[in-house]
Amino acid sequence: MNKEQQQAFIDLIAPLCQKYAKQYGFKSCAGAIGQAVLESGFGSSYKAGFNNFFGLKYRENRVTCNNGYFLDGGSEQNPDGSYTNLNPIKTKWFRFDTVEQGVEGYYQFINISNYKEVKKQTNSLSYLQEIKKANYATSLNYAENVYRVVKEWNLDKYDSVFSVNEPIIIKPEDTKTGYSNSPLASYYNPAKYHGGDRLHKIDTITIHCIVGQWTAKQGCDYFANIDRKASCNYVVGKDGDIGLSVEEKYCSYCSNSSQGKNANDQRGITIETASDKTAPYAITDAALNALILLCADICKRNGIPALKFSYDKNERVNHLNGVNMTCHRDFAKKACPGDYIYEREEYIAQEVNKLLGSNTSAIPQPITESIDTNKEKNKFNFIKYADDYSDLKKAFGYDKEKLWNHYLTYGKKEGRKVYFDLEIKNGYLVQVSISDLNIRESHTVNSKSKGFIKPGIYTITEENNGFGKLKSGAGWISLKYCKKLS
């Protein structure tokens, strides 16, 4: 059987699993589709010829849509790992007249109290773990084997039809709570624990790293099932999907700071973000962009005029000088949100403030005094500004535009020194990062090498054939391996 035939079986069985899972009150069907695939060999087994795709043994009066039984063998695994063969002339299996009856028969079969925990599960892994606990199959590794099928064929996508995937949206004018939830959230599964009604108006945002490249659904499902007091308001997934875990009207258990009116989780919206499992806990570009959009939406709905981050912990914790972005590490011995996010907090704030639009009058304005912005920007020594402040270099590298925006918005007010001595005439700057870039006598790859240029920043005064001429007169370097800075 080729891949197309295998996919055709999934396409046949999946919508029926979605239909009857919802009809019988189940909240996930991906695991069931995986069971059908594994049990029937993509519909190719002998039992599948009787539309029994789930290996259902005959139980009188257990299923109403069947057409009796047929006889066939099989095997069962014993607790010690050995197998017992079933007698093929005595073992009865359900017979169904149609594919649809075969799927409905499965849901009727497990629609009993023995499988009540299975009904509660909202993701394929926990669904399969619970169905194994309920002794659906004797295979010792049944849940793991089916789950591999689920992941290989991306069957989790078929869970998108369930009502639990619909966000709960509370209108801002709701007189009962006064709170709303983000319409950007495409998945909702309430966390098992939260701190109850907020004691403080929302005026803060705290971004966390979840230490796993999860989807928003995986993150929300995790907090819905975890047996300890941990939760968050939103989860941003690796693909930029957004999930709601704790409604904004409630305080989450996210930052080790939830006790008392001014506690961080009482006043802040907490966001867990999918990240790598190791330092610096990097996040995807899709997740970063989603974070920016979500933060802007949170600000607009809660009347926060602008976001401001500071690399000074005291300013963050005490909300000094308009700072309203905090970190988990401020309140506990944690690396969270990881250096990758931490170094980009200020950038996130800047991008959010650009999106706030009508609230720009409330965004901290640059103190320019007599500065002629256009003239000074041309002379702005962004290289020295980055080199002088390691936090800025980590966050922005040598990005002139971002460093200039930082200076205008925060730098001068914070007392950071800048220099205006970088005006470049008849040329531009490039950054060389590799150590084996040749300096050529002319602008061809075959021209004689005069040695290697050291990593650093250089001025290019002329371009030809993909090479740049060094201002020093030392020769030409390939621009393919350089980053243009101005």
KEFI-794591 format. One line per 4 residues: number of its first residue (from 1); for each residue y negated, x, z of C-alpha. Coordinates in pm, 1 decimal. Example, Ala and Ser with C-alpha at 12.3 -4.5 7.8 and 13.67 -1.06 7.14 Angstrom:
<pts>
1	450.0/1230.0/780.0 ~ 106.0/1367.0/714.0
</pts>
This chain:
<pts>
1	0.0/0.0/0.0 ~ -334.1/147.9/-101.8 ~ -666.5/130.0/80.2 ~ -792.5/-159.6/-130.4
5	-487.2/-369.2/-43.9 ~ -522.3/-282.8/322.6 ~ -889.8/-381.8/319.5 ~ -798.0/-704.4/139.1
9	-571.1/-798.2/430.5 ~ -853.1/-732.4/678.6 ~ -1090.4/-940.0/464.8 ~ -836.2/-1223.1/476.3
13	-766.0/-1214.6/848.2 ~ -1106.0/-1122.5/996.5 ~ -1303.3/-1444.9/930.2 ~ -1014.8/-1650.4/1069.5
17	-1010.8/-1438.8/1386.3 ~ -1385.5/-1489.0/1418.0 ~ -1345.0/-1865.4/1373.1 ~ -1067.1/-1921.9/1624.8
21	-1185.4/-1667.0/1879.3 ~ -1507.4/-1866.1/1909.4 ~ -1321.0/-2198.0/1907.1 ~ -1096.9/-2094.2/2196.9
25	-1372.7/-1932.9/2400.5 ~ -1312.0/-1561.6/2339.5 ~ -1610.8/-1325.7/2311.5 ~ -1458.5/-1055.9/2090.7
29	-1221.1/-1058.9/1794.3 ~ -1217.5/-696.5/1673.0 ~ -920.6/-609.8/1894.5 ~ -724.8/-910.0/1763.1
33	-785.8/-803.0/1402.5 ~ -657.0/-457.5/1498.5 ~ -346.6/-617.3/1650.8 ~ -274.3/-805.9/1328.4
37	-309.9/-486.4/1126.6 ~ -81.6/-284.6/1352.7 ~ 179.2/-554.1/1421.6 ~ 218.2/-662.0/1058.4
41	152.7/-335.0/873.3 ~ -145.8/-491.5/694.7 ~ 55.7/-806.4/626.2 ~ 354.7/-624.2/474.3
45	615.5/-675.9/747.9 ~ 908.0/-916.9/735.1 ~ 750.4/-1127.2/1011.5 ~ 426.0/-1146.3/812.7
49	623.6/-1329.7/546.5 ~ 633.9/-1617.0/795.7 ~ 258.7/-1570.7/868.0 ~ 342.7/-1423.3/1208.1
53	95.9/-1133.6/1201.7 ~ 79.4/-1076.2/1576.0 ~ 446.1/-1032.6/1669.6 ~ 459.8/-1363.9/1857.6
57	795.2/-1445.6/2014.9 ~ 886.4/-1811.2/2010.7 ~ 797.1/-2006.5/2324.3 ~ 868.3/-2377.8/2313.8
61	558.3/-2595.2/2365.1 ~ 333.4/-2284.9/2383.1 ~ 183.8/-2326.4/2036.5 ~ 122.0/-2655.4/1852.9
65	43.1/-2536.0/1499.0 ~ 379.7/-2368.6/1432.6 ~ 671.7/-2476.3/1216.5 ~ 956.3/-2375.2/1441.7
69	1103.0/-2026.3/1446.4 ~ 1297.3/-1767.3/1253.0 ~ 1536.5/-1494.5/1369.5 ~ 1465.4/-1123.5/1347.6
73	1516.9/-802.2/1540.4 ~ 1271.1/-558.8/1688.6 ~ 1243.2/-327.3/1987.1 ~ 1078.1/-311.6/2327.7
77	967.6/-4.2/2519.2 ~ 1090.7/43.1/2873.3 ~ 876.2/181.9/3158.9 ~ 1054.5/518.3/3127.3
81	954.7/542.7/2762.4 ~ 1295.5/459.6/2615.9 ~ 1350.6/166.8/2378.4 ~ 1575.6/-138.5/2379.5
85	1665.8/-300.6/2048.8 ~ 1643.4/-679.1/2023.6 ~ 1936.0/-875.0/1885.6 ~ 1835.8/-985.4/1530.7
89	2055.0/-1295.5/1540.4 ~ 1931.8/-1420.0/1876.5 ~ 1563.9/-1323.5/1897.8 ~ 1331.3/-1607.1/1795.5
93	984.8/-1559.4/1645.4 ~ 718.6/-1817.3/1563.4 ~ 706.4/-1940.8/1203.9 ~ 374.1/-2059.5/1057.1
97	320.2/-2234.9/725.3 ~ -18.8/-2075.8/645.3 ~ -220.0/-1765.3/724.4 ~ -475.0/-1976.9/909.7
101	-204.9/-2135.3/1125.4 ~ -76.4/-1787.3/1203.8 ~ -416.9/-1681.7/1336.0 ~ -477.9/-2002.2/1529.8
105	-127.3/-1970.7/1672.3 ~ -219.2/-1632.3/1818.5 ~ -520.6/-1777.8/2000.4 ~ -316.8/-2071.9/2126.4
109	-54.4/-1824.5/2247.1 ~ -302.8/-1632.3/2462.9 ~ -507.5/-1936.3/2567.4 ~ -338.4/-1950.1/2908.8
113	-438.8/-1835.7/3258.1 ~ -239.5/-1514.5/3223.9 ~ -499.0/-1397.9/2970.1 ~ -811.7/-1526.2/3145.7
117	-956.7/-1174.2/3183.3 ~ -913.5/-1115.0/2811.9 ~ -1146.7/-1408.1/2743.0 ~ -1428.8/-1241.6/2934.5
121	-1430.6/-918.1/2735.8 ~ -1712.1/-855.9/2490.3 ~ -1584.7/-540.2/2320.1 ~ -1261.0/-436.4/2153.0
125	-1160.7/-161.7/2395.9 ~ -1180.3/-370.5/2712.7 ~ -1021.3/-662.9/2524.5 ~ -718.6/-450.0/2436.8
129	-695.3/-297.3/2781.8 ~ -687.5/-642.0/2940.3 ~ -436.5/-780.1/2691.3 ~ -208.7/-488.1/2774.5
133	-248.8/-556.1/3148.1 ~ -143.6/-914.5/3080.6 ~ 184.3/-778.5/2933.5 ~ 122.7/-895.8/2577.7
137	324.8/-598.8/2450.6 ~ 573.3/-354.3/2603.8 ~ 448.4/-42.7/2421.4 ~ 310.5/195.3/2684.5
141	26.2/302.9/2452.9 ~ -35.9/-35.7/2293.1 ~ -408.9/-57.0/2370.6 ~ -473.9/299.4/2255.0
145	-275.4/254.5/1932.4 ~ -455.5/-65.7/1837.0 ~ -794.0/77.9/1931.9 ~ -740.0/367.5/1690.3
149	-697.7/107.5/1415.6 ~ -1017.7/-65.7/1527.9 ~ -1218.9/255.3/1506.6 ~ -1061.8/377.1/1181.7
153	-1148.1/52.4/1003.1 ~ -1475.7/-15.6/1186.6 ~ -1349.9/-352.9/1303.0 ~ -1611.5/-380.8/1579.7
157	-1856.0/-503.7/1317.6 ~ -1672.6/-836.8/1312.6 ~ -1790.3/-904.7/1668.3 ~ -2145.3/-954.0/1542.1
161	-2095.1/-1329.9/1502.3 ~ -2061.4/-1408.0/1871.8 ~ -2337.6/-1584.2/2060.1 ~ -2348.7/-1298.5/2309.4
165	-2502.0/-1094.5/2028.4 ~ -2806.7/-1318.9/2021.7 ~ -3097.1/-1193.8/2231.7 ~ -3238.3/-1422.3/2496.3
169	-3605.4/-1458.1/2412.9 ~ -3840.1/-1597.0/2677.0 ~ -4183.3/-1685.2/2547.5 ~ -4475.2/-1493.1/2704.5
173	-4639.1/-1821.3/2801.5 ~ -4334.1/-1926.3/3006.2 ~ -4503.4/-2056.0/3321.2 ~ -4194.8/-2000.2/3533.0
177	-4168.4/-1623.2/3498.0 ~ -4455.6/-1500.1/3283.0 ~ -4220.5/-1245.1/3129.4 ~ -4067.8/-1214.1/2784.0
181	-3804.7/-997.5/2616.8 ~ -3836.6/-793.6/2301.4 ~ -3755.3/-973.1/1974.8 ~ -3644.5/-631.2/1847.0
185	-3324.2/-661.3/2051.4 ~ -3035.3/-775.3/1831.0 ~ -2769.5/-776.3/2102.9 ~ -2761.5/-913.7/2454.9
189	-2498.3/-867.5/2723.1 ~ -2632.4/-902.3/3078.5 ~ -2572.1/-609.2/3311.5 ~ -2342.7/-669.9/3605.3
193	-2607.9/-552.8/3852.6 ~ -2986.2/-566.2/3871.4 ~ -3247.2/-572.9/4145.8 ~ -3360.6/-932.3/4109.0
197	-3713.1/-1058.8/4041.0 ~ -3977.4/-791.7/3993.8 ~ -4218.2/-723.1/4277.8 ~ -4477.0/-547.8/4058.0
201	-4643.3/-616.9/3724.4 ~ -4496.1/-416.3/3435.9 ~ -4723.5/-118.6/3373.4 ~ -4482.8/172.4/3318.5
205	-4215.7/284.5/3073.1 ~ -3927.7/515.5/3165.1 ~ -3708.4/657.8/2888.9 ~ -3358.4/780.5/2981.2
209	-3075.1/950.9/2792.2 ~ -2738.5/777.4/2812.2 ~ -2535.0/1098.4/2746.1 ~ -2325.3/959.7/2463.0
213	-2392.8/875.5/2099.5 ~ -2329.5/505.6/2154.0 ~ -2445.0/193.1/1977.9 ~ -2669.7/-47.7/2165.4
217	-2372.3/-281.1/2198.3 ~ -2157.4/-11.3/2358.4 ~ -2433.3/67.1/2605.4 ~ -2493.6/-293.4/2702.4
221	-2121.9/-360.2/2733.3 ~ -2088.1/-56.1/2957.6 ~ -2349.1/-185.3/3202.0 ~ -2194.2/-532.9/3185.8
225	-1860.7/-401.0/3312.2 ~ -1939.1/-99.9/3530.9 ~ -1845.7/-132.9/3899.3 ~ -2150.4/38.3/4048.5
229	-2517.1/-46.2/4072.9 ~ -2643.4/95.3/3746.6 ~ -2830.7/-82.1/3466.7 ~ -3136.4/-69.4/3243.8
233	-3362.8/-311.7/3064.8 ~ -3288.5/-191.8/2711.3 ~ -3041.9/31.7/2528.9 ~ -3142.5/209.2/2208.2
237	-2837.5/299.3/2000.0 ~ -2771.8/601.3/1782.1 ~ -2845.1/401.1/1465.6 ~ -3171.0/263.0/1597.9
241	-3021.2/-67.3/1710.7 ~ -3167.5/-217.2/2028.5 ~ -2983.4/-409.8/2297.2 ~ -3105.8/-609.1/2596.2
245	-2917.9/-539.7/2920.8 ~ -3151.7/-659.3/3198.0 ~ -3422.5/-913.4/3117.9 ~ -3775.2/-785.1/3172.0
249	-3836.8/-1033.7/3452.6 ~ -3580.2/-841.6/3658.2 ~ -3589.1/-494.4/3810.8 ~ -3308.3/-271.7/3680.0
253	-3111.3/-9.3/3872.4 ~ -3195.1/286.2/3650.4 ~ -3423.1/549.2/3805.0 ~ -3298.2/580.0/4164.2
257	-3622.6/409.3/4261.1 ~ -3601.4/33.1/4310.4 ~ -3689.8/-26.5/4676.0 ~ -4042.0/-141.1/4753.4
261	-4316.7/-301.9/4549.3 ~ -4439.1/22.4/4392.1 ~ -4092.6/161.8/4313.0 ~ -4052.8/288.8/3959.3
265	-3792.4/33.3/3852.2 ~ -4002.7/-249.0/3997.0 ~ -4300.1/-165.2/3777.2 ~ -4130.5/3.5/3482.2
269	-3929.6/-100.7/3179.4 ~ -3629.8/130.7/3166.3 ~ -3474.1/232.7/2834.8 ~ -3141.0/411.7/2798.0
273	-3119.5/604.6/2470.7 ~ -2804.6/724.2/2295.1 ~ -2791.0/1103.4/2304.3 ~ -2564.2/1403.4/2269.4
277	-2337.4/1473.1/2564.7 ~ -2468.6/1824.6/2621.1 ~ -2811.3/1978.8/2673.9 ~ -3073.1/1935.0/2543.7
281	-2928.4/1580.0/2497.7 ~ -3072.1/1533.3/2149.5 ~ -3121.2/1187.7/2001.4 ~ -3115.9/1081.7/1637.6
285	-3430.1/1025.3/1433.4 ~ -3328.8/659.7/1404.4 ~ -3318.0/629.5/1783.0 ~ -3655.1/804.3/1817.0
289	-3820.9/569.9/1569.9 ~ -3667.4/267.2/1743.4 ~ -3795.9/394.9/2078.3 ~ -4148.2/409.4/1941.8
293	-4131.1/54.6/1804.5 ~ -3976.7/-79.9/2124.0 ~ -4234.3/88.2/2346.8 ~ -4517.1/-49.3/2134.0
297	-4369.8/-399.1/2156.6 ~ -4331.8/-369.1/2535.6 ~ -4694.7/-263.0/2567.2 ~ -4826.5/-546.0/2351.0
301	-4634.8/-818.5/2532.0 ~ -4715.5/-690.5/2880.9 ~ -5083.0/-610.6/2830.0 ~ -5046.2/-232.4/2854.0
305	-5340.5/-103.1/2647.9 ~ -5201.4/246.1/2583.8 ~ -4929.0/489.0/2685.6 ~ -5002.7/826.9/2835.6
309	-4760.6/1100.0/2935.3 ~ -4826.7/1412.7/3139.0 ~ -4615.5/1722.0/3190.6 ~ -4744.0/1722.5/3548.1
313	-4487.2/1547.9/3771.5 ~ -4750.1/1461.7/4032.4 ~ -4954.5/1272.9/3773.3 ~ -4646.7/1086.0/3655.9
317	-4516.8/982.0/3996.7 ~ -4857.2/878.7/4128.0 ~ -4988.0/727.7/3802.9 ~ -5294.0/953.2/3803.2
321	-5545.4/976.6/3517.9 ~ -5394.3/681.5/3333.3 ~ -5042.7/829.0/3314.9 ~ -4787.0/549.1/3285.1
325	-4471.8/716.0/3152.3 ~ -4223.1/847.9/3408.3 ~ -3888.0/1028.2/3405.0 ~ -3561.9/978.9/3592.4
329	-3585.7/1342.9/3704.4 ~ -3901.5/1250.0/3895.0 ~ -3699.8/1047.0/4144.6 ~ -3358.4/1215.0/4157.5
333	-3192.4/1549.2/4093.1 ~ -3118.8/1464.2/3730.9 ~ -3171.7/1631.5/3395.6 ~ -3250.7/1287.4/3250.9
337	-3404.8/1224.3/3001.5 ~ -3294.7/1568.3/2881.9 ~ -3527.4/1827.0/2736.9 ~ -3507.5/1683.0/2385.4
341	-3669.6/1354.7/2485.8 ~ -3888.3/1514.4/2754.4 ~ -4047.5/1746.6/2499.3 ~ -4123.9/1448.1/2276.2
345	-4263.8/1205.9/2535.7 ~ -4621.5/1288.6/2446.4 ~ -4546.6/1246.2/2078.0 ~ -4389.7/906.8/2150.2
349	-4702.4/802.8/2338.9 ~ -4926.3/909.8/2051.9 ~ -4719.1/720.3/1794.2 ~ -4706.9/408.8/2013.4
353	-5084.3/416.8/2057.3 ~ -5127.5/425.9/1680.7 ~ -4921.3/107.0/1656.5 ~ -5113.4/-78.6/1924.7
357	-5386.3/-151.5/1671.8 ~ -5613.4/-405.1/1835.3 ~ -5588.7/-224.4/2166.2 ~ -5728.5/104.1/2035.9
361	-6050.1/60.6/2232.7 ~ -5850.6/98.4/2552.7 ~ -5662.8/409.0/2438.4 ~ -5800.1/727.5/2600.8
365	-6068.1/853.1/2366.6 ~ -6126.8/1217.7/2284.5 ~ -6425.7/1386.3/2446.5 ~ -6576.7/1545.2/2141.3
369	-6936.7/1585.8/2253.6 ~ -7105.8/1786.2/1977.7 ~ -6788.1/1872.5/1790.4 ~ -6803.9/1812.8/1417.4
373	-6443.2/1690.7/1389.0 ~ -6381.3/1765.4/1022.1 ~ -6545.0/2105.0/1034.6 ~ -6376.1/2209.7/1357.0
377	-6034.9/2088.7/1246.4 ~ -6043.9/2334.9/958.9 ~ -6107.9/2619.5/1202.4 ~ -5877.0/2490.4/1478.1
381	-5642.4/2772.2/1582.1 ~ -5337.1/2551.2/1629.5 ~ -5108.9/2854.8/1633.8 ~ -5272.1/2997.7/1944.7
385	-5292.5/2649.4/2100.2 ~ -4913.9/2614.9/2064.1 ~ -4843.7/2972.1/2175.9 ~ -5063.5/2934.3/2483.6
389	-4891.0/2616.4/2602.5 ~ -4512.6/2623.3/2590.9 ~ -4481.2/2248.4/2654.8 ~ -4683.5/2175.0/2341.9
393	-4490.8/2427.1/2135.7 ~ -4163.2/2267.6/2243.4 ~ -4290.1/1921.1/2162.2 ~ -4474.7/1983.9/1836.2
397	-4387.0/2332.7/1712.4 ~ -4666.2/2452.7/1483.5 ~ -4747.8/2109.4/1345.6 ~ -5123.4/2133.2/1299.2
401	-5184.9/1758.2/1275.6 ~ -4995.0/1674.1/1594.4 ~ -5151.2/1960.9/1788.5 ~ -5498.9/1859.1/1673.9
405	-5434.2/1499.3/1777.8 ~ -5315.5/1621.2/2116.7 ~ -5629.9/1824.3/2162.4 ~ -5857.9/1536.0/2069.6
409	-5675.3/1281.6/2286.5 ~ -5572.0/1483.3/2590.1 ~ -5629.3/1856.6/2557.9 ~ -5997.0/1891.4/2632.0
413	-5988.1/1631.5/2907.0 ~ -5701.1/1822.6/3068.0 ~ -5895.7/2144.8/3046.3 ~ -5673.5/2317.9/2789.8
417	-5837.0/2606.0/2610.5 ~ -5861.7/2600.4/2233.9 ~ -6005.7/2838.0/1976.5 ~ -6183.0/2763.5/1650.1
421	-6130.3/3080.4/1452.0 ~ -5859.3/3002.5/1200.0 ~ -6056.2/2908.5/892.7 ~ -5849.5/3024.6/594.3
425	-6021.3/3079.2/265.2 ~ -5827.4/3107.2/-58.5 ~ -5489.9/3072.6/109.6 ~ -5267.5/2899.8/361.4
429	-5034.0/2981.4/649.3 ~ -4655.8/2990.6/648.3 ~ -4405.3/3046.0/926.1 ~ -4112.4/3282.8/869.5
433	-3822.0/3223.8/1106.9 ~ -3540.5/3429.9/956.3 ~ -3510.5/3805.1/1007.0 ~ -3368.0/3904.6/668.1
437	-3634.1/3775.9/427.6 ~ -3713.2/4041.5/165.9 ~ -4062.7/4155.9/75.6 ~ -4052.5/4197.2/-303.2
441	-4275.1/4412.9/-522.7 ~ -4334.8/4116.5/-754.7 ~ -4265.4/3744.2/-781.4 ~ -3903.9/3764.2/-907.4
445	-3577.7/3771.4/-717.2 ~ -3468.2/4082.3/-906.2 ~ -3774.5/4285.4/-821.1 ~ -3739.1/4577.7/-582.6
449	-3723.8/4503.2/-209.8 ~ -3974.7/4682.7/11.9 ~ -3789.0/4587.2/328.8 ~ -3770.4/4280.6/550.6
453	-4057.9/4082.2/691.8 ~ -4049.7/4011.8/1065.6 ~ -4038.9/3650.0/1186.7 ~ -4391.6/3525.4/1240.6
457	-4688.1/3353.0/1076.7 ~ -4846.2/3490.3/760.5 ~ -5119.5/3403.0/510.4 ~ -5026.7/3334.1/149.5
461	-5303.0/3384.9/-105.7 ~ -5119.8/3321.2/-433.6 ~ -4806.2/3140.9/-558.9 ~ -4589.7/3227.6/-859.9
465	-4231.9/3136.2/-952.7 ~ -4150.3/3012.5/-602.2 ~ -4285.5/3327.7/-436.6 ~ -4596.7/3372.6/-225.4
469	-4824.4/3677.6/-216.6 ~ -4897.4/3810.6/131.4 ~ -5266.3/3844.5/222.7 ~ -5195.0/4190.4/362.3
473	-5101.6/4312.5/15.8 ~ -4751.8/4413.5/130.7 ~ -4587.4/4216.5/-150.2 ~ -4425.1/3880.3/-222.8
477	-4185.8/3662.8/-21.9 ~ -3971.4/3367.2/-125.4 ~ -4139.1/3045.1/-13.7 ~ -3798.2/2876.9/-9.2
481	-3740.5/3025.8/334.6 ~ -4088.6/2960.7/473.2 ~ -4247.4/2660.9/641.7 ~ -4598.8/2578.4/533.4
485	-4829.9/2530.5/832.4 ~ -5170.9/2453.7/684.8
</pts>
